[in-house]
Structure formats: C-alpha cells, structure tokens
C-alpha cells in the first residue's frame, strides 16, 4: 500500500467534528441493546437539536506523532476478524488510531435487532519493533474498519470497502485496486473561508446471513453545521454497489452542502501535463466527470490540474447521474507497475427519486504530485437546508469499470492538446463507441464545436482505423481570453452520435 492510500481524505481530519454530549453512548462489550434502523435517525435528530460540542477522546501522544511508515507497522490480526471462521460471506477488520487518523469511531455488531460495541484490545493488532505499545488494559478505540468478501475468487476474502477518516469511504469492483473516495457529506467545499469536514462517529454493522450477497452498515455523522444518519446496503461484484439512504438534520442554515460527493486525484495526462517531469504518460485516478442531466443529455468533462483553483457548475433539475470515471484501461496509458492506474475504479452516483433543482459542481485544485486528492465532484441543492427540518436523499453508488451511460452515444476517450502556430492551440479528440459500427461506410460525421470566447478554426472529422472510432480535431484562437469554455459533439444527419464534450481552457 502506497503513502497516498493512507493520506487521502485524512489530511482534513483536524477540522472534523464529533458527537455532542447527550447523543448515543457506547455500551460495554458484551452488553446487547435493542437496535433498529430508525434508531440512528433519532440519534442524529437529537444531536442536531443541541449545540455542537467537540470530542475529548484522548490518545497517547506517541500514537498521534506516528509517521506514515510507522503507522503501516500496526496491522490488524486477520484471524481476529469479525465473523472469521463463521462461514459467512463477509468479514470485518479494524483500523488502529494514529498518524492522521486520530479520531475515534464506535463500531457495533448488530444481530437480530440487538447491538453490542466491539471493544478495543491491544492483541487485535501486531506492532512492529520500535512502535509504541498500548497498555494491556487500554481502551483506545478504533479509527475505522474495512470489509472483506470473496470478490475475486471463492476461497479468499478480499478487501472490498473501507470506512476511514472523516466521512470518507471507498470500494472496488472485481479485479480492481483502490483509487478515488466518496464522502458521506461535504460542506463548504471550495469556500475561500475554509471547508467544514463532517465525520462519522459511530457504525452499526449487521451480521450477514450465510447465503446473502449484501451487507448493511448504519452510520451516524456529526459536524458543526449538521448531523446525519446513513444506511448503506453494500453488494460486491463485477461492480460493487452501495445503496445509500441518508437523512440530514441541520443545526444552522446550510447553503453549501455536497451530496454524493466524490474525491479523486488528477496530476497530469496527455491533454494536460502541467510541466510534470515524469516518465509516465499519465497519472490520475480519474480522467473526467460524466453527467447524465435531467434533460437526458450526456456530458463529458475531462479533468484538469489548473494553475489556480477552478470551480465549474452544471445547473440541472433532477439529474439522472454523475460520476468521476477512469476511461483509459490499458497499461500503456500509464506505464506504472506499482500504482496500476488502469485498474482504478470509476464511481457513478445514480439518484433514486427526484432531487429537484441544483448544480453538479466540479472543484479542481492545483497539485504538484500524486499524493493529494485535488478533484471533488458533488450535487448541491439550489435551496439551502434549514434548521429543525429533515432532508432525505437516496442514491446508488456504483464502483466499477463502466458507468451508467447510454451505449447509443459514442464516448470521448482521449484528448491531446498542443501548439498550432504562435497563438493557437490544436485539440485532437478521439471518439469511440459500438454505435459507429452501424453507420454506413461512407457516412458523413460532422463535428460541431463552439467556444464562448475566441474563435474556432479548422474543424476536421475523420475515421480512425486504429481505434475503430472517429477523430475530431480543431484549433482554438483564444485572442487573449483568460479562459474559454469549449463544447463539441459529433453529428450524423443532424442527429447526435456522441456525448457532449465540454472543457475549460486556460493559458
């Protein structure tokens, strides 16, 4: 596991929130208490009715000061996993507190409507020589947990999902390695005054039935501005799917909420190397934002590593889906034997029900390496959340190779940009899709390209026999514009045959 696999999400923890006094209290190990799904919503509603209070969860200084390499030396003992040896389709392993993961979360097992706290014990972990050793009777708690299931072969439980750090969680589909993350809730993302980072404070994990293909996890979240309750139904497979039911309970008016938040990394690619001096042709967990808006239009926005922070807004009503995707799946696109970026999952948010008016926001933050997540995408409702009210969102989160996009439209799969003369930029876009096979051999495919500033010149479309698709190229004369919003699409007989490519060019 590389450094970034620990660091992602955790850098935000110093601003994370905690449970207020009067909320859910952990029960002693072995003591079972009644539990039902509505219980977590009642806890969140009760929390939101009281002023926020930061936690006072002590952790020995030696664990707070652990570096990355030292923290890797603390490992959970696999034989102590929850449900190990019970012949169940899932197992649970726990994360120790330390490094940047110092906040404590209470983790409970739920069996037949009763819950019990899983108590910390030092012998659940092994500690490399030279690391701090907890006292035998220490009760340090846990930082999070990970789920294991036989996703790649029937006789081995692979790690398929992780909840660790603030409200971050992530998953993989079959044959994939971890990449981008999701968040339970984001607040004030991109605000110059600073972002607020809600945090999961307690989990209740339902013991699965022997023959089931899913597991249910309940979660309680708290922050300065709001509390929230969650029910995750998790189904691993070719694509791993999280059905998410969330209830939000604001303490104050919240006008910068992020729902279905995804966080990823884009350092450079063929269309935006940003002066990266690196042997690899591309380094990113995701290469674009895909959107299916409420009008049925399909958009593709390649990601960028800008010189300055950029925020792009896509106004919509009742979106059908959005996600951060990794479209390039061949090793040659990355040439990285360790990171294996070609195996990173795409994540697609599919709203269940109508979400009303709002915006899909894309935040792109400058970065000089691959260790920081610098890309955020989420849905922001138009109307602010008001205190003393409940807000419910339900969505399906797909982790896998493909997104829930229309196969009737070809996809933009590559973008390359270079100089064209002294003052113009040459764009070359590759478009591929099965639907091209149904076009006549002499079909005329037209490229429609527009810009809100400057001029578009020399638009050319032609078949690409090496990809089985089409190539669209054009020149942009920006005419000293500080940024240009570009839009392109392929048409056949005046009908769209591709999704819509949108891009913000900056010098």
C-alpha positions in Angstrom: 0.0 0.0 0.0 1.4 3.4 -1.1 1.6 6.5 1.0 -1.4 8.2 -0.8 -3.6 5.2 0.1 -3.4 6.3 3.7 -3.2 10.0 3.2 -6.2 10.5 1.0 -9.0 12.1 3.0 -7.1 12.1 6.3 -5.5 15.5 5.7 -8.8 17.0 6.5 -9.2 15.4 9.9 -8.1 18.3 12.2 -11.3 20.1 11.2 -13.6 17.1 11.7 -16.5 17.1 14.3 -17.7 14.7 17.0 -20.7 13.6 19.0 -22.2 16.1 21.4 -23.0 15.1 25.0 -26.4 13.6 25.2 -26.1 11.5 22.0 -25.6 7.8 21.5 -23.3 6.3 24.2 -21.3 3.2 23.5 -22.3 0.2 25.6 -19.8 -2.1 27.4 -18.6 -5.0 25.3 -20.9 -8.0 25.7 -23.9 -5.9 26.7 -26.6 -6.2 24.0 -29.1 -3.3 23.5 -32.1 -3.0 21.2 -31.3 -1.6 17.7 -33.5 -0.7 14.7 -32.7 1.4 11.6 -34.8 4.4 12.8 -32.7 4.5 15.9 -29.8 6.2 14.1 -32.1 8.8 12.6 -33.4 9.6 16.1 -29.8 9.9 17.4 -28.9 12.3 14.5 -32.1 14.4 15.1 -31.3 14.5 18.8 -27.7 15.6 18.2 -28.8 18.4 15.8 -31.2 19.8 18.5 -28.2 20.6 20.7 -25.2 22.9 20.2 -22.2 21.1 18.7 -19.5 20.0 21.1 -16.1 18.8 20.0 -14.9 15.5 21.3 -12.4 14.9 24.1 -11.2 11.5 23.0 -7.7 11.1 24.4 -4.9 9.2 22.5 -1.4 8.8 23.8 0.9 11.3 22.2 3.2 8.6 20.8 0.3 7.4 18.5 -0.6 11.0 17.5 3.0 11.5 16.4 3.3 8.4 14.3 4.6 9.0 10.7 3.3 7.2 7.6 5.8 4.4 7.7 5.4 3.8 11.4 1.6 3.7 11.1 1.9 1.0 8.4 3.7 -1.1 11.1 0.4 -1.5 13.0 -1.6 -4.4 11.5 -4.8 -6.0 12.4 -4.6 -9.7 13.0 -6.6 -11.4 10.3 -7.6 -14.3 12.5 -9.3 -11.9 14.8 -11.6 -10.5 12.1 -15.3 -10.3 12.9 -17.1 -13.5 11.7 -13.8 -15.2 10.9 -14.4 -18.9 10.7 -18.2 -18.5 10.7 -18.6 -19.4 7.1 -20.2 -16.0 6.3 -19.8 -14.1 3.0 -18.2 -11.0 4.8 -15.6 -10.3 7.4 -14.6 -7.1 9.2 -11.1 -5.9 10.1 -10.4 -2.8 12.2 -8.0 0.2 11.9 -5.9 1.4 14.8 -5.9 5.1 15.7 -2.7 7.0 14.9 -0.9 9.0 12.3 -3.5 11.3 10.8 -6.4 9.0 11.8 -6.6 10.0 15.4 -10.4 10.4 15.8 -12.3 7.6 17.4 -15.3 5.9 16.0 -17.5 3.4 17.9 -18.2 0.2 15.9 -21.0 -2.1 16.8 -22.1 -5.5 15.7 -25.9 -5.9 15.1 -27.6 -9.4 15.4 -31.3 -9.9 15.2 -32.3 -6.4 16.3 -29.7 -6.1 19.1 -26.3 -4.3 19.0 -23.1 -4.5 21.0 -20.0 -2.4 21.0 -16.8 -4.0 19.6 -14.3 -3.3 22.3 -10.6 -2.4 21.6 -7.9 -4.8 22.8 -4.2 -4.4 22.0 -3.9 -8.1 21.0 -6.2 -7.4 18.0 -3.1 -5.8 16.4 0.6 -6.5 15.8 3.1 -3.7 16.4 6.5 -3.6 14.6 9.6 -3.3 16.8 10.2 0.2 18.0 6.5 1.3 17.9 4.6 2.4 21.0 2.9 -0.4 22.8 -0.6 0.2 24.4 -1.1 -0.7 28.0 -2.8 -4.2 28.4 -6.0 -2.6 29.7 -6.0 0.3 27.2 -9.3 1.2 25.5 -8.1 3.3 22.6 -11.0 2.5 20.3 -10.7 2.3 16.5 -10.2 4.7 13.6 -12.4 2.8 11.1 -12.9 -0.5 9.5 -12.7 -2.4 6.3 -14.9 -5.1 4.7 -13.7 -8.3 3.2 -15.6 -10.6 0.8 -14.7 -13.2 -1.8 -15.0 -10.9 -4.8 -12.1 -12.3 -7.0 -12.2 -16.0 -6.0 -14.5 -18.1 -3.9 -11.9 -19.2 -1.3 -10.5 -15.9 -0.3 -11.9 -12.7 1.3 -10.5 -9.7 -0.5 -10.7 -6.2 0.9 -13.7 -4.6 -1.0 -14.5 -1.5 1.0 -13.1 0.9 3.7 -14.5 3.5 6.0 -11.6 5.6 7.3 -11.1 9.3 8.0 -13.8 12.0 8.5 -16.8 10.8 6.3 -14.6 9.2 3.6 -15.3 5.7 2.3 -14.3 3.8 -0.8 -14.7 0.5 -2.6 -13.5 -1.6 -5.6 -15.1 -3.9 -8.1 -13.8 -7.2 -9.2 -10.1 -7.1 -10.3 -9.6 -3.5 -9.3 -7.4 -1.6 -6.8 -8.4 1.3 -4.6 -8.5 4.7 -6.1 -11.0 7.5 -5.6 -13.1 8.0 -2.5 -16.7 9.0 -1.6 -17.9 11.1 1.3 -20.9 10.9 3.4 -21.4 14.7 3.3 -19.3 17.7 2.2 -19.8 21.2 3.5 -18.4 24.5 2.1 -16.2 22.7 -0.4 -14.3 25.4 -2.4 -15.2 28.2 0.0 -12.3 30.6 0.4 -13.1 30.8 4.1 -12.4 27.1 4.5 -14.1 23.8 4.2 -16.0 22.0 7.0 -15.4 18.3 7.3 -18.2 16.2 8.9 -17.1 12.9 10.4 -18.7 9.5 11.0 -18.8 9.0 14.7 -20.4 5.5 15.1 -21.2 2.5 12.9 -23.5 -0.4 13.3 -22.7 -3.4 11.1 -25.4 -6.0 10.6 -24.2 -9.6 10.8 -25.0 -11.1 7.3 -26.9 -14.2 6.6 -24.8 -17.2 5.3 -26.2 -17.1 1.7 -26.6 -13.4 1.2 -24.7 -11.2 -1.3 -25.0 -8.0 0.7 -24.2 -6.4 4.0 -25.9 -3.5 5.8 -23.9 -0.8 7.6 -25.6 2.1 9.6 -23.6 5.2 10.4 -24.0 8.4 12.5 -22.3 11.6 11.3 -21.8 14.9 13.1 -20.4 18.3 12.3 -20.6 21.9 13.4 -23.5 22.6 11.0 -25.4 19.4 10.8 -25.8 15.8 12.0 -26.8 12.9 9.6 -27.8 9.2 9.6 -27.0 6.6 6.9 -27.9 3.2 5.9 -25.5 1.5 3.4 -26.5 -1.7 1.6 -23.3 -3.0 0.1 -23.2 -5.6 -2.7 -19.7 -6.6 -4.0 -19.3 -7.9 -7.5 -18.1 -7.1 -11.0 -19.2 -3.6 -10.0 -19.6 -3.1 -6.2 -22.8 -1.2 -5.4 -23.6 0.9 -2.4 -27.3 1.8 -1.9 -27.2 4.9 0.3 -30.1 6.2 2.3 -29.2 9.4 4.2 -31.1 11.8 6.4 -29.6 15.2 7.1 -30.5 17.3 10.2 -29.1 20.9 10.1 -28.2 22.8 13.3 -28.0 26.0 11.2 -28.9 27.1 7.7 -26.6 25.2 5.3 -26.3 26.7 1.8 -23.1 24.9 0.7 -23.9 21.2 1.1 -22.5 18.5 -1.1 -24.5 15.3 -1.7 -23.0 12.2 -3.4 -19.5 13.7 -3.0 -16.6 12.0 -4.9 -13.0 12.9 -4.3 -10.2 11.9 -6.7 -6.7 12.7 -8.0 -5.6 14.1 -11.3 -2.0 15.1 -11.7 -1.4 15.0 -15.4 -2.5 13.4 -18.7 -1.9 13.7 -22.4 -4.0 16.8 -22.6 -2.6 18.5 -19.5 0.9 17.6 -18.4 1.2 20.9 -16.4 5.0 20.8 -16.7 5.2 17.4 -15.0 8.7 15.9 -15.3 7.8 12.2 -15.1 8.5 9.1 -17.1 4.8 8.1 -17.2 2.4 9.3 -19.9 -0.4 9.9 -17.3 -1.0 9.9 -13.6 -4.6 10.1 -12.3 -7.3 8.1 -10.5 -10.0 9.7 -12.7 -9.7 11.4 -16.1 -13.1 13.0 -16.4 -16.5 14.0 -15.0 -19.5 12.3 -16.7 -23.1 13.7 -16.3 -26.5 12.5 -17.4 -28.6 15.5 -16.8 -32.4 15.8 -16.3 -32.9 16.6 -19.9 -31.3 13.3 -21.0 -28.1 15.0 -22.2 -24.8 13.1 -21.7 -21.8 15.3 -20.9 -18.1 14.5 -20.6 -15.7 17.0 -18.9 -12.0 16.0 -19.0 -10.3 16.8 -15.7 -7.5 19.4 -15.4 -4.7 20.3 -13.0 -5.1 24.1 -13.1 -2.7 26.8 -12.2 -5.4 28.2 -9.8 -8.4 26.7 -8.1 -11.3 26.2 -10.6 -14.9 25.6 -9.8 -17.3 24.6 -12.7 -21.1 24.4 -12.2 -23.6 22.4 -14.2 -27.1 23.6 -13.4 -29.7 20.9 -13.6 -33.1 19.6 -12.4 -33.5 16.0 -11.3 -30.1 14.7 -12.5 -30.1 11.1 -13.7 -26.5 10.5 -12.6 -22.9 11.8 -12.4 -19.5 10.4 -11.7 -15.7 10.6 -11.8 -14.5 8.0 -14.3 -11.3 6.3 -15.3 -11.8 5.7 -19.0 -8.4 4.6 -20.1 -8.0 1.0 -19.2 -4.8 -0.1 -21.0 -1.5 -0.3 -19.1 0.3 1.6 -21.9 -1.7 4.7 -20.9 0.1 4.9 -17.5 3.2 2.6 -17.6 3.1 2.2 -13.8 3.7 -1.3 -12.5 3.1 -0.3 -8.8 0.1 2.1 -8.9 -1.7 0.3 -11.7 -3.9 3.3 -12.5 -5.6 1.3 -15.3 -7.2 -0.8 -12.5 -8.6 2.2 -10.5 -12.4 2.2 -10.3 -14.8 4.7 -11.7 -17.6 5.8 -9.3 -21.1 6.7 -10.6 -23.8 8.4 -8.4 -27.3 7.3 -9.5 -30.1 9.4 -7.7 -33.1 7.5 -6.7 -36.1 9.7 -6.9 -36.2 13.4 -7.8 -33.5 15.7 -6.4 -35.1 18.9 -7.7 -33.1 21.9 -8.8 -29.4 22.4 -8.1 -26.0 22.1 -9.5 -23.3 19.4 -10.1 -20.1 21.1 -9.0 -16.6 20.2 -10.1 -13.7 21.6 -8.0 -10.2 21.3 -9.4 -7.3 22.2 -7.1 -3.7 22.6 -8.3 -1.3 19.8 -7.3 2.3 19.1 -7.9 2.2 15.3 -7.1 0.0 12.3 -7.0 -0.3 12.1 -3.2 -3.1 14.7 -2.8 -6.7 14.4 -3.8 -7.3 17.5 -5.8 -10.6 16.8 -7.5 -14.1 17.0 -5.9 -17.5 16.5 -7.6 -20.9 16.6 -5.9 -24.6 17.7 -6.1 -25.5 20.9 -4.4 -29.3 21.6 -4.0 -30.5 25.0 -5.0 -32.4 25.7 -1.8 -30.4 25.9 1.4 -31.1 23.4 4.2 -32.9 25.0 7.2 -32.5 24.1 10.8 -35.2 22.0 12.6 -36.0 20.3 9.3 -35.2 16.8 7.9 -33.7 16.2 4.4 -33.6 12.8 2.8 -31.5 11.7 -0.2 -31.3 8.2 -1.6 -28.8 7.2 -4.3 -27.0 4.2 -5.7 -23.2 4.4 -5.9 -21.5 2.1 -8.4 -17.8 1.3 -8.2 -16.5 -0.4 -11.3 -15.2 -0.1 -14.8 -18.2 1.2 -16.5 -20.7 4.0 -15.8 -24.4 4.0 -16.3 -24.2 5.8 -19.6 -26.1 5.5 -22.8 -24.5 2.9 -25.2 -26.3 4.7 -28.1 -23.8 7.6 -27.9 -20.1 7.3 -28.6 -17.7 8.4 -25.9 -14.7 10.9 -25.9 -11.9 8.7 -24.7 -8.7 10.7 -25.4 -7.8 14.4 -25.5 -4.4 15.8 -26.7 -3.5 19.5 -26.9 -0.5 21.2 -28.5 0.7 24.4 -30.1 -0.6 25.4 -33.5 1.4 28.4 -34.7 2.3 31.2 -32.4 -1.0 31.9 -30.8 -3.4 29.0 -31.4 -4.0 25.7 -29.7 -4.6 22.4 -31.5 -7.1 20.0 -29.9 -7.3 16.3 -31.0 -10.2 14.3 -29.6 -10.7 10.6 -30.0 -14.3 9.2 -30.0 -15.1 5.5 -29.8 -18.3 3.5 -29.5 -20.1 0.4 -30.7 -22.7 2.6 -32.5 -20.2 3.6 -35.1 -20.4 0.0 -36.5 -24.0 0.6 -37.5 -23.1 3.6 -39.7 -22.7 3.2 -43.4 -19.1 3.0 -44.6 -19.5 6.3 -46.4 -21.3 8.0 -43.5 -20.6 11.7 -43.1 -19.9 12.5 -39.5 -19.8 16.2 -38.7 -18.0 17.9 -35.7 -19.9 20.7 -34.1 -17.5 22.9 -32.0 -18.3 26.1 -30.2 -16.5 28.5 -27.8 -17.8 31.3 -25.6 -14.7 33.4 -26.4 -12.1 33.5 -29.2 -12.5 31.6 -32.4 -12.7 28.0 -33.5 -10.9 27.1 -36.8 -10.1 24.1 -39.0 -12.7 21.7 -37.6 -11.9 18.2 -39.1 -13.6 14.8 -38.5 -12.2 11.6 -39.9 -12.4 7.8 -39.2 -9.6 6.4 -37.0 -8.9 2.9 -38.2 -6.6 2.2 -35.2 -9.4 2.7 -32.7 -12.4 1.8 -34.8 -13.8 5.2 -33.9 -13.5 8.8 -35.2 -11.1 11.7 -34.6 -12.3 15.3 -34.1 -9.7 18.0 -34.3 -9.9 21.8 -34.3 -7.9 24.9 -33.5 -8.7 27.4 -30.8 -7.6 31.1 -31.2 -8.2 32.4 -27.7 -7.4 36.0 -28.6 -6.0 36.8 -25.1 -9.1 35.4 -23.3 -8.2 34.4 -19.7 -10.4 31.3 -20.1 -12.5 29.8 -22.8 -15.5 27.4 -22.4 -15.5 24.8 -25.2 -18.2 22.4 -26.3 -18.1 19.7 -29.0 -20.2 16.9 -30.4 -20.3 14.6 -33.4 -23.5 14.5 -35.6 -24.7 12.3 -38.3 -27.6 13.6 -40.4 -28.1 16.3 -37.8 -28.6 13.8 -35.0 -26.1 13.4 -32.1 -23.9 10.3 -32.4 -21.7 11.2 -29.4 -22.0 12.6 -26.0 -21.2 16.3 -25.5 -17.6 17.2 -24.7 -17.1 20.3 -22.6 -13.8 21.8 -21.4 -12.5 24.9 -19.8 -9.3 26.0 -21.5 -6.9 28.3 -19.6 -3.5 29.6 -20.7 
